[in-house]
Amino acid sequence: MLKSSFTHNLLEAGCDEVGRGCLAGPVVAGAVVFPKKYRNREIKDSKQLSKKRRTELCEVIKRDSIAYSVAEVSSQEIDEINILNASIKAMHLAVKQLSPQPELLLIDGNRFWVYKSIPHKCIVAGDTKYLSIAAASILAKTYRDEYMQNMAIQYQQYHWESNMGYPTKAHREGIKKWGISPLHRRSFSLLKADT
């Protein structure tokens, strides 16, 4: 089971983002504050869960958390400020929505810019170590996948309902044939060969 907290006394928020490697759509961040000593064996890194299980766990997270939020930064802004800055901005926006405000931020990954005066700890693969970070990844991925599936109805040629905007062969073939949509990230290598 993942760890419930990093400290014994501080109010902690786990933060994670999804969609950094996509060719289209927003980058989305989640933030979750759980009670101290919270336990849940089912919550884990969103990539290890089925869509159905993530959807079910979203309701558990919302019910059991002290606070939670989801925030996004658009593809247009990603092009303006770059994907790293956009990812961190999305996490800042998610933290801003939390009430009460946390006393410590647990950040998945190794890069973050200070938010206000709240201390933070960057944790590589944090979504496989801490419940609050894993929960944040579940909220963010569920939100973003639903968004891209809705957009796939309007932009059927890119097959976002199955690739969520990631650089699959079908997605890139759609770009080659139909050009780009308003949701594509123009600063990315949209037609680079798959590796």
Residue, then its C-alpha position, 0 to 999 in steps of 0.5 A: m500500500l502507498k504511504s499516507s503522508f510524508t510528515h506527521n503533522l503538516l497538512e499535505a497536498g499531493c500534486d500530479e499532472v497528465g498529458r505532457g507528452c500529448l500532441a493535442g489538448p490541455v495539460v491537466a493537474g490534480a491536487v488532493v489533501f487526505p486526512k492524516k493516516y488515511r488508508n486505501r489499498e485500491i488507490k495507485d498510479s492512474k496508469q496501473l488502473s483501468k478506466k472503469r476503476r479510475t472512474e470508481l476511485c474518483e468518487v472515493i477520492k472526492r468522498d474521503s479527501i479533505a480537499y481536491s481540485v483539478a485544473e488545466v492549461s490549454s494547448q495555446e498556452i502550452d505553445e506560449i510558455n512551453i510544456l514544463n511551465a504549463s505543467i507547473k502552472a496547472m499544478h499551481l492552479a490546482v493548489k490555488q483551488l484547495s481549501p484549506q490551503p496545504e502546508l506542504l506540497l508533494i510533487d510528482g517528478n523532479r521539477f517545480w516552481v515555488y507556489k506562494s510560500i508553501p514548501h514543496k517536496c519533489i518525488v520522482a515516481g511519487d504516484t507510485k509512493y504516496l496516496s495523495i499523489a496517486a489520487a491526484s493522478i487519478l483525478a487528472k487522468t479521468y478528467r483529461d480522458e473525458y475531455m479528449q473523448n468529448m473532443a473526439i466527437q468533434y474531431q473524429q479524424y484523429h481518433w482521440e477516443s482511443n489515443m487521448g491526444y498521444p502520438t500514436k500512428a493513427h493520430r499522426e496519420g490523421i494530422k497528415k491527411w487532415g492537417i491540425s486542429p485548434l487543439h493541437r500543440r503547434s510547438f510540438s513535433l506533430l509529424k515526427a516519426d514514431t519511435 
